[in-house]
Amino acid sequence: MIRHAITRISIASTVIGSFLFAGVASAIDWNITGFVRQEIAYGISSQKNVNNIGGDAYNDKIVGHTTHAAYNALNALDGTSVYVSPTNGAVGLFGTGAAAGVAAPTAAALKRASTINSGFGPNWAHKTNTAESLTEAQWKANNINIHAAGNNTNSAVNCRFGGLNAVRAGSTGLYGTNDFIGVQCGADGSLGSNMLATGGNLAGSTTDANHADVRSAQGAALNEDRDWNMFNSRAEIDIQAKINRNWAAYVKVRAYFDGTSMLNGSDVTGGDNFSQNEYWYGGNGSPTELYSSDDFMVDLPAAYVDWNDGPLWVRAGVQTIAWGEAYFFRVMDVANGLDLRRHLTLGPGAEEYQDSRVASPGVRVSYTFDNGWEVDAFAQMWSPTILPGQNTAYSVVPHNVTLVENDEFNDAANSINYGFKLTAPLTDQFTAMFAWVNRRDPNGYVRYAEAPAFHQGANSAGLAGVGAGAAGGYSASAANANRFCANEYNDTNNLLGNIGYRGYEDSYAKMPTILGGGHKTLNHCGSPLSPDPHAPNSTEYWHDVAAGRLDPLKALRVVVNEWPADWWATREMFGFGDEYTVVDAQRTIEGFHSSFGSFRAWATREFARENVFVLGGNYVVNAGPDSFFDQMIIRGEVSYTHDKKMTDLGLSFDPTEKDDIVSALVFEKYHRISDAFPATYMVAQWMHRTATDMFGRDLAGNGGAKDFGAYIDKTTGRFNDKARSFQGAKPVGNDNANYVVFAFQQPFPNLVWRIDMAILVDVAGGYLVQPGVRYRPAANWQWDLYANIIEAPGGDNDTIMETIDYADEVFMRATYFF
């Protein structure tokens, strides 16, 4: 494609042109250096990365479907909301009149429904759902809550690997039928008949007197101890050419091999490191990669020419723009995204992301005026932050989510980021700074994405060999049909026919028409869900959504209200109303899981354009020669992003928008503690953020929802008041975040040894301590030994440390320079 050609041409012309020019110039000063390095990280934590299949705590647990009657029969009397169609009244299983204890809707109810239930326009095009802005008073006034929960979807058992066997397992059914498709673990149905869901342990194991603590052998096979977080080899070559007093060129070539999978991993739980993010030509993750496969990558982190003439300096070619100087923190450093595939952000703090910034072609110009003021401007091809591969050591995407970004990446791929920085030395001691960057946010915000119409249908054994489906022009075995999609394979439609519910006769005719070319109907599916035997069951949903800092109630409403296939199956056919309480939510969760088994969600990232304004300054303290404060540098930086688009807590198409202010105060000092030792470098930092945490996540998601057990009274088994309250599972949220860093480096007298220490503290709770030692006995050999020690007390999902708590490790680098 055009952008790929532009990228290749710009890289090639920069490299070839610079060296051709160098070849005809006289008195060229060549300098070729490089290194070979082995990087090893060994995990020292008993925790596992829960984003990976092998680290999922629920792998081997058989968990009862914890629905309304599962813990106490009185839960069946709890009211759940009923959807009232603005055109057809109470439809689906309720018909158009009174049924199953539901009164026929009044004209007033229909009028209210036409206002509240407004998720779709013509041709099922998404509209902003007015229900999402309801207050509790409006919800009570407009929603109809007169239907008893009943037994609903009390499937007898479900196991982590249960999606492999969707058979009749003694479910009491959605509305009381004794013949319903449920999920069980045993291939012969024995577990399904012997295990009654009358008292499961809320932690996931089963402790009821009717059965023993049973484990799933299939699920246990997924458990994995990953002792090695990293076992990587790299080689880098730096080629510098000083052509004359005006011209210079520089090229860095990097080859990187990730051998971690040779030490741990399997066909099921192992992931690939470099080829999952197929953004650019050849399936590469960054625009400067020359080659990438599962475990090997060759790229050009730099390939540019420099020209300078007095106060004017120009750099053209592949480069990164590194503004800002801070351990761990990024305030000014907004020009480039990060490549997180090698070691996440857990490398030595002193290296300040220099190995992580994503390079791309661009032009940078600097001009210094006679008064010392400098303008530094750039224009550069945009490239996104590259996430670690799923099921790799540092994966940040849950294994039950497929992140598919091709369409959204293509929308942003031709974009140019640009900006400038003005540095103004106002006095000998004080330098002011102002910067502005207009960019596509490289991190993006996450939303649900449309699932494919055919994708490893976990519940499709009965359809194997039936034939090919032609919906939407796809050609695939019906055994792999995605049963959530609005087509002839839809499981809800077929289920209603199999069990004889009224309303089935014309259900297929009423199914939404999924048009190609729409924003979310490119796959002719109309749902962000698909079956998956490795995905969570209904009890795990609460745990997973809490860990993701999402709102579990809104995440369900968004799945239904913004996706036509799910709207039809849930609202129109079964009459399920909006999920504003845990009681409502569990009803809907069970409706999905008892019918479909375990399923995965599909998501994507949108890369919105934004303006970032930065104001800052440096002040150098002059004190007495022997004073600790003499020559201390005090640096302050504040960035402001207006209406920053962030991930909605329900993964909606409509992102959250907030003004994001990030500020940092830095104290930096070289101080000689002893005449026998070189000066110690010390830095202390404080960061304050008003809308996002240090990983760019919305602070409103902090203090996320609890596991399902938090909504059940431990004595009575009844849903507690929190389960019945409006928005009772919504994250608590924070309105600011604060982080503190202290770090130092102490060289020894012979400069062979150096001791490092960096400490990052999340004031809300938790810390990362990174001690290190460097040993360089000769110019061409260096050994680095570091540790990442992470502690995250509390477990309330309100600190950044809980995200990386599994990554306690010791890591070593052995480098040979040439």
Secondary structure by P-SEA (a helix, b strand, c coil): caaaaaaaaaaaaaaaaaaaaaaaccbbbbbbbcccbbbbbbbccccccccccccccccccccccccccccccccccbbbbbbbbcccccccccccccccccccccaaaaaaaaaaaccccccccccccccccccaaaaaacccccccccccccccccccccccccccccccccccccbbbbbbccccccccccccccccccccccccccccccccaaaaaacccccccccccbbbbbbbbbccccbbbbbbbbbbbbcccccccccccbbbcccccccccccccccccccccccbbbbccccbbbbbcccbbbbbcbbbbbcccccccccccccbbbbcccccccccccccccccbbbbbbbbbbbbccccbbbbbbbbbbbccccccccccccccccccccccaaaaaaccccccccbbbbbcccccbbbbbbbbbccccbbbbbbbbbbccccccccccccccccccccccccccccccccccccccaaaaaaaaacccccccccccccccccccccccccccccbbbbcccccccaaaaaaaaacccaaaaaaaaccccaaaaaaccccccccccccaaaaaaaaaaaaaacccbbbbbcccbbbbbbbbbcbbbbbbcccccccccbbbbbbbbbbccccccccccccbbbbbbbbbbbbbbbbbbbccccccbbbbbbbbbbbccccccccccccccccccccccccccccccccccccccccccccccbbbbbbbbcccccccccbbbbbbbbbcccccbbbbbbbbbbccccbbbbbbbbbbbbccccccccccccccccbbbbbbbbcc
